[in-house]
Amino acid sequence: MSADAVSGLDLPALERFCHEHVPGFRGGLTAELVQGGRSNLTYLLSDGNTRWILRRPPLGLLTPSAHDMYREYRVVSALGDSGVPVARAVAFGQDDVLGVPFSVVEYVDGTVIRTLEQLHALPDAEITGCGFALVDVLARLHSIDPGAVGLDGFGRPEGYLARQVRLWKDQWERVRTRQLDDIDRLHAHLAEVCPPESGASIVHGDYRIDNAILDPADPATVRAIVDWEMSTLGDPLADLGLHLVYANPAFAPVLAGYAASTSPRLPATADLAQRYAERTGGDLGNLPFYLALGYFKITVIAEGIHARFRQGLTRGTGFDTVGAAVAPLAAEGLRALRTSG
């Protein structure tokens, strides 16, 4: 295998870890980088008989709260029998093995739709069914009592929105590569109009179509939701707002210009919001704020990816377009807030 395929892994150390902590591991570890990630690095592990997925933080400059591996592992462990589909937790490694914390979960066989081409190979009925199924799973996640699955104390729901506004401004200052006045304006407006929380639930923090593993025979069946590193207890409408924001074509350059979430063949965002409201009974009157917060968040995340790309610290392809998304996403956030007036 190429050197890039296992960049970020110490295979001998990882093999020793697997012998000790991964049930059924037979030895002869192989690993390959899974393409498509823009945040934590994802690897497919195998011993020739069983496959697993390993997740570790990206190389180089990190936004700490966005790469909390134990947070991801803890929520997946908690949700294993909840009815929300996840890849079951297998083992967690501290930084004495690879130099950073990492998680190992089961491999879930299925389809991940990342690109417009992959999505548009499906008939319209299946695309529509998939879009609504994702919202249904999100509503199911938000209906779970955190205490009932052992996630009391997983986050602080009270004051969540104001902390998010502050957090992502702080993250911007960590990763910024340029002056962008619209980010400062967006932050100021969000801080000024920040409402009380609409409620409290487990939130995924990065919910979109390519963070789902789907049944190849029926894309309306979600086999697993993945990429939980930004999950916490917070306002469920922040999850919904971000999910809807990912439909905007301004997001496409973050995934090399072909992001499946931006397809006009998926259900319209108004229809998805209505579906969510029907499933949860939630009041979406403040939805423009949550959309603007979503734009703020992904603007900063895109800038962080762009910063790592400029430093030569990304792995895989398609990172050269990410920087072009930053200014348009910030402008879309301001536009969303203006619609609330």
ZAZA-254084 format. One record per residue: z, x, y of N, C-alpha, C in turn; residue in one letter. Coordinates in steps of 0.001 Angstrom, whole numbers, plus 500000, padded with zeros to 6 digits. Last residue first. Layout:
% ZAZA-254084
ZXYZXYZXYA ...
//
This chain:
% ZAZA-254084
509713463866539486510035463357540806509520461984541029G 508786464780537189510048464027537119510413463429538458S 506609466313537661506348464970537141507616464134537088T 507688468750538357507177467900539442506912466481538947R 508216469855535869509334469404536709508847468480537814L 505615470506535036506399469515534296507561468987535137A 504961472519536873504214471258536898504990470154536151R 506672474559536064506837473962537391506133472618537482L 505520475017533528506908474593533661507184473952535008G 502984475927534190503114474639533510504550474129533573E 503664478426535262503092477401536139503180476017535515A 504485479710532910505449479489533992504950478408534952A 502018479752531572503145478991531015504205478721532080L 500435481456533225500102480033533059501246479201532488P 501935483958532898501843483265534193501444481795534041A 501607484434530000502898484378530693502814483589532003V 499279484825528596499876483485528563501037483334529534A 498533487450528639497750486521529458498363485132529502A 500109488694526727500468488840528135499742487865529040G 498744488173524313499985487464524637500321487532526122V 496539489532523419496296488358524257497584487746524815T 497333491552521709496744491945522978496501490768523913D 498174490789519224499188490851520278498586491138521654F 496549490778516986496526489612517852497518489641518991G 498265492165514054497173492055515020497365490844515925T 501014494332513092500039493282512850499030493236513989G 503794494957515142503133495215513860502217494043513544R 504769496574518236504438495395517435503750495831516144T 505108498795519794506174498485518837505908497211518046L 503816499795522018503329500160520698504281499811519580G 504530498884524453505249500061523977504781500523522600Q 503040496586524636502724497689525544503397498987525118R 504425495032522741503035495445522498502669496644523374F 506831494571524053506843495366522823505432495861522489R 505848492983526181506513494257526458506534495149525220A 504883490752524787503949491588525549504563492957525840H 507295489728523883506296490180522907505311491135523586I 508425489080526373509085490035525490508132490590524442G 506638487164527295506756488429528023507441489489527168E 507149485138525430505823485758525486505874487093526221A 509789484512526139509509485048524803508147485751524798I 509346483489528702510145484711528531509881485342527164V 507811481246528070507306482246529008508027483568528808T 509509479802526481508389480487525824507684481453526769I 511434478972528447511822479750527270510621480491526684K 509911477459530243510678478622530704510979479552529529F 509011475403528587508056476337529176508747477615529643Y 511502474170528044510702474738526969509680475735527488G 512170473287530600513023474280529950512273474954528802L 510142471389530905510176472555531785511049473665531198A 510925469569528902509629470228528829509623471492529686L 513365468759529945513343469468528665512002470152528433Y 512525467452532302513403468627532374513310469438531089F 510974465308531217510337466373531999511203467626532146P 512969463657529856512090464534529094511393465595529956L 514899461869530629514914463188531268513948464163530596N 514458459634528974514235459527530413514192460862531137G 514705459165526291513862460278526714513588460263528216L 517304458444524215516764458127525531515989459336526034D 517020457856520646517360458649521817516675458176523079G 516610456801518172517211455926519169517558456653520454G 515308458254516208516655458662516597517367457674517519T 512823457134515700513600457646514575515056457899514947R 511907456492518268512079455428517269512969455887516125E 511759459031519409512675458041519972512934456916518981A 509711460137517812511063460706517781512080459695518305Y 507584458509518611507994458537517200509424459065517085R 507403459219521315507746457846520943508231457777519498Q 506606461885521039507884461575521683508337460161521329A 504120461481519844505164462200519111506543461911519707L 502799460165521916503002459468520646504075460148519805D 502761462168523839503445460903524140503730460129522861A 501192464114522591502615464369522788503383463094523118T 498997462829520040499309463112521442500806463285521618A 498549464409516845498946463255517673499289463679519093P 495860466843516727497219466416516410497560465190517254L 493509467417517977493442466488516853494829466120516314R 493849469367519852493780467988520346493681466965519221P 496085472008519007494916471212518629494945469813519237S 498180473711519370497473473271520572496285472360520265T 499132474552516939499931473555517657499202473000518869S 497483476627516159497248475290515605497969474217516395A 496191479007518323497411478344517874497136476920517417A 494375481016519035493981480031518025495165479204517517Y 495066483129520661494091482173521153493745481046520208G 497122484648519595495763485203519570494686484189519953A 499420483190520264498994483326518875497505483639518820L 499430483239522973500583483839522296500286484025520814V 497202481781523815497106483246523756498289483926523068P 498207478999523673497302479559522664497241481085522656A 499645477828525689500386478607524698499461479390523765F 497880476316527098498371477534527748499142478421526782A 497493473981525624496586475112525395497016476405526080P 500486472558524416499698472891525598498778474076525306N 502157472209522277500850471563522215499943471966523370A 504593473273522896503697474091522078502308473463521920Y 505909471164524107505314472200524948504316473046524155V 506990469818521920505888469208522666505169470223523549L 509014471609521180507973471236520217506761470638520933H 510594471564523484509877472776523125508747472477522145L 511577468904523348510795469361524484509981470600524155G 513037468958520924511868468098521072510981468590522206L 515062470807521588514159471041520458512881470226520603D 516260469445523672515677470755523944514712471145522826A 517320467232522455516081467040523210515466468366523663L 519732468104521318518553467922520468517261467766521247P 521693470631522569521076469364522944519806469158522119D 523447472339519927523078472111521312522437470754521502G 524146474960517828524506473578518142524217473355519622L 521234476826516759522607476736517258523000475265517265T 518549479173516144519253477908515916520693477991516425S 516923481340516228517438480847517504518184479524517360M 516114481838513618516958482831514281517499482372515624E 514668480427511718515838479781512300516665480716513182W 512125480297510124512336480954511428513465480289512222D 511061477136508583511470478539508573511707479020510005V 511187474353506514511164474805507898511739476211507906I 509340473411503640510414474213504242510125474422505719A 507610471338502967508390471977501911509526472829502466R 506578468307504109507088469594504578507981470177503484V 503766466450503779504999466794503071505420468197503477T 501377466250504973502437465419505549503751465609504804A 499596467713503437500197468368504599501258467528505318P 499257467811500265499644466741501183500338467365502389D 498628470054498856497933468817498482498209467680499456A 500309472015499944498848472158500070498088470874499758P 503045471225501903502473471008500583500950471111500696D 503969473775504279503518472441503926503005472405502490L 506356475270506204505566475460504993505261474067504445I 506532475900509690506726474966508575505831475387507413A 505852477156511945507169477475511393507545476473510304N 503551476054512830503431477272512038504780477846511628D 504452473806514314503761473610513046503713474881512210I 507809474390515580506385474121515734505720474182514366R 510730475142517146510166474200516184508704473927516481Y 512926476812517815511546477299517878510678476446516958D 515430475580517631515202476539518695513791477078518810G 516931473758516068516177474854515454515889475958516461H 520202472467516402518864472625516955518210473858516330V 522519470112515450521906471377515065520520471411515683I 523709468425518447523213468464517068522895469904516705S 524636466193520978524901467469520324524444467395518879A 523231464872524039523965464756522785524175466137522219G 522215465444526464521920464110525928522708463836524655S 524181467147528915523529467103527611523322465663527151E 523409466569532419524358466674531303523591466605529977P 520594468458533865521384467244533604522506467523532599P 519580470546536471520053470534535081520951469324534815C 518456471037538913518361469665538395518913469532536975V 518947473765539467519290472737540457519359471343539840E 517951475187537334519383475262537619519822474137538547A 515235474580537626515964474136536436517469474145536685L 514693475847540074514562474390539970515313473861538742H 515136478559539399515917477921540469515867476404540361A 513209478963537372514643479114537098515472478384538137H 510876478559538856511192477687537727512669477770537391L 510996480664540692511000479280541157511420478326540037R 510883482849538940512048482689539817512139481253540331D 508367482359537838509552482382536974510804482185537809I 506682482603540028506846481287539416508035481244538458D 506638485340540597507411484455541453507641483093540812D 506905488032538822506274486725538647507115485697539407L 506308491433538337506894490446539222506157489130539023Q 506566492820534988505851492515536225506701491591537088R 507791492868532627506912494009532886506230493880534237T 510985491892531387509891491730532340509114493026532504R 513215491940529749511913492247529156510761492283530148V 515562491413531214515556492466530195514138492900529826R 514950489256532784515257490511533455515268491677532471E 514658487329530754513514487733531566513772489083532227W 517296487040529942516328487645529023515094488125529784Q 518321485740532187518821487070531835517846487787530897D 516879483354531922516682484188533118517175485606532845K 517914482468529543516511482873529560516142483598530839W 520645481998530263520269482930529206518838483415529350L 520575479958532208521044481306532554520556482338531552R 519535477855530647518861478237531894519262479656532289V 521465477754528621520086478094528297519323478556529543Q 523708476918530075523702478261529481522291478697529112R 522909474338530730523120475306531811523126476732531271A 522814473253528100521619473326528931521772474352530053L 525491473443527090524375474131526437523183474301527377Y 527792472178527802527263473179528720526064473933528185G 528718471695524512529035471365525905528576472506526818E 528099473022522073527178472034522647527452471726524119P 528218476024520939529033475269521903528129474253522591R 527974476699517375527537476798518759528467475997519639G 529360476591515080528101477317515046527529477504516452F 531604475008514908531745476309515550530476477138515555G 530598473602511870531511473518513010531654474913513615D 529013473710509609528542474390510811529372474061512051L 529313472396507159530018473650507393529593474404508632G 528177469960507019527493471033506293528104472402506610V 529761468337508560529583467951507161528874469024506352A 529563469379511109530780469613510350530628469312508874G 527055468398511969527244469824511695528486470117510861P 525437465713510682526736466061511252526998467538510953D 522011465207511347523032465789510471524303466077511252I 519996464430513020520932463388512568522076463937511734S 518338466542513434519226466179514538520220465088514147H 516879466523511036517765467648511363518788467233512408L 515431464146511436516390464246510333517382465381510589R 513785464893513569514753463808513756515828463843512665A 512286466846512209513114467222513357514174466160513620L 510981465232510358511930466240509875512841466690511011V 509401463739512158510378463056511298511420464034510764D 507767465704513208508726465039514088509796464309513270V 506302466293510899507117467330511528508156466726512464L 504989463881510469505974464343509490506879465418510092A 503172463773512596504302462838512588505381463275511596F 501443465893511797502102465884513100503309464967513143G 500573465013509246501349466239509390502111466248510710C 499093462738509907500272462627509062501169463835509170G 497007463928511404497923462968512022499212462851511223T 495843465460509361496359466114510566497358465197511273I 495052463454507604496051464430507170496656465172508352E 493156462091509129494335461373508646495432462338508219A 491127464029509590491964463534510685493239462862510193D 491093466641507073490627465381507663491620464872508704P 491168470206507764491741468997507188491113467756507810L 490226472254509224489623472084507901490125470820507212A 491817472418511391490624471580511524489821471494510238H 493766474255510598494112472857510805492876471976510763L 492314476651510485493001476149509298493306474662509432Q 491401476809513156490445476751512055491097476192510792E 493771477049514595492960475847514753491982475701513589L 496383478520512552495217478557513432494530477200513528T 498514478141510809498724478873512058497583478684513048R 500079476587508358498912476378509218499191477018510572I 500943477519505226501361477656506618500105477571507480V 501545475996502132500559476334503159501238476446504508T 503463477376499382502893476300500183501928476849501207G 506455478389497931505003478340497811504471477153498612D 508994480202499189508545478826499036507021478822499025V 511291482523498098509896482328498478509519480879498188Y 514659482605499343513677482324498306512273482231498901E 515641485343501498515644483941501083514598483755499992V 517536487746503082516605487516501984516759486064501562V 517929489288506292518222488226505338517141488183504276S 519575491981508075518390491305507541518829490237506559F 520562494299510683520848493208509749519545492552509280P 519373497707510577519508496437511286519919495383510260V 519341499768508807519593500104510204519715498892511097G 519193498960506238517914499190506924518090499640508370L 522001499235505554520927499340504562519609499724505245V 523822498783507516523962500046506796522860500245505750D 523663496293508694522783497338509213522965498686508531D 523749493962505879524221494510507140523361495710507532Q 521994491268504375522269492693504445522713493130505828G 522361488510502261522360488995503638522756490456503641F 520519486406499978521426487518500266521286487915501726A 519469483680499809519708484519498634520727485611498932V 518909480298500845519453481619501126519743482367499826A 515874478466500409517285478678500091517701480128500308R 514016477226502986513985478226501918515427478624501630A 514394473663503548514518475063503947514280475948502724V 514281470338504609513710471345503720513793472755504301P 517131468421504765516173469131505611515593470268504781V 518912467768502815517755466904502969516744467434503956G 520953469574502398521119468585503463520026467534503508S 521346471843500903521434470552500215521500469381501189D 520936473947502794520304473974501479520299472652500747G 522101474327505239521163473208505117520547473086503719L 523637476641505052524296475352505258523383474172504965A 521714478654504795522697478435503727523310477048503828S 520495478396507279519718478112506078520643477867504895V 522613479215508909522139477838509006521298477462507789V 522982481924508116524063480949507994523544479520508019R 520576483178508737521005483098507338522078482020507157Y 520532482968511545519476482379510740519931482169509298E 522845484454512125522738483053512562521690482335511709R 522150486947511232523175486210510497523164484739510883Y 520156487706513081519797487463511698520870486682510941M 519147487085516101520431487070515402520193486710513945D 517338487324518181517077488035516931518367488149516114H 517975486246520598516769485733519960516490486385518611A 520118487601521620520386486281521057519175485701520342S 518825490111522499519765490013521391519943488628520801P 515720491098522684516525490128523415517567489643522405T 514921494572522250515292493274521714515943492409522781L 512606497150521856513389496374522815513652494973522297L 512084498080518389512090498332519821512975497393520603G 510903495756515930511174497117516358511265497159517874L 512583492599515156511433493432515503511871494843515885P 514926492008512402514511491981513808513291492854514046P 513790490609509222514567491570510008514109491509511461R 513602488936506157513427488852507611514341489872508268R 511926488524503089512917489272503871512568489137505343L 511461486366500383511094486673501764512251487410502427I 510438486958496976511410486567497989510817486876499370W 509334486409493625509075486765495012510187486224495910R 509408487787490325509913486827491316509584487342492703T 507924489791489044508232488532488357508609487435489336N 507575491929490629506567491682489625506768490393488860G 509400491788492573509704492731491498508702492575490350D 508675491540496080508421491147494697508937492222493753S 508628490184499399509166491116498414508833490609497014L 507073489933502419507079489371501075507536490453500113L 508635489877505621508025490617504519508095489788503243Y 508638489657509092508754488917507841507976489655506756T 510376490313512091509391490747511103509690490082509764L 510803488015514824511336488799513722510225489162512740N 507919487389516372509298487668516731509887488546515635S 505527486624515480505527487172516824506950487558517245R 503715486595512380504962486545513124504805487135514514G 501291487069511131501447485821511857502708485758512688G 501598488536507835500971488420509147501330487090509799Q 504137490165506228503458488877506317502894488741507727V 504036493300504680504262492560505913503473491263505882L 505326493739501408504198493731502332504543492881503537E 506750495547498692506900494763499926505621494818500722A 508310495906495469507177496083496373507392495185497582T 510559497313493128510357496536494352509061496916495060L 511570497767490527510154497933490836509757497182492086G 513929495182489442513515496525489821512017496608490024G 514696492585488977514393493428487815514039494869488166R 517028490140490034516125491229490436515962492221489287F 518852488127489507517620488160488731516672489274489085G 520194487952492786520261487520491384518887487568490708P 520742490581494782519720489552494566519727489142493092V 522622492667494973522888491396495654521879490286495398H 522001495036493614523404494631493758523567493190494191E 519248495270493710519922495379492411521346494824492486H 518899495171496490518458494051495657519097494088494277C 519893497691497279520530496457497752520172495287496838F 518020499362496080519434499443495662520173498169496068R 515774498567497563515811498340496115517246498408495593E 516474499454500107516355498025499870516382497713498378L 516380502199499759517654501564500113517620500074499828A 513597502475499131514640502875498173515996502238498467P 512397501323501550512264500693500240513290501173499216L 513171500511504520513490501675503701513503501161502266D 510950499045506905511754498938505689511997500325505099L 509283499537508998510506498794509289511396498595508091G 506331499279507187506961499792508392508157498915508740S 504891498476505046506340498498504878507027499160506066V 502301498456505986502743497306505202504242497276505034A 501710500856507179502062499734508037502686498587507249D 500948502405504989502244502679505624502679501516506481A 499533500363502347499462501146503566500844501370504146S 500000500854498794500000500000500000500000500875501235M 
//
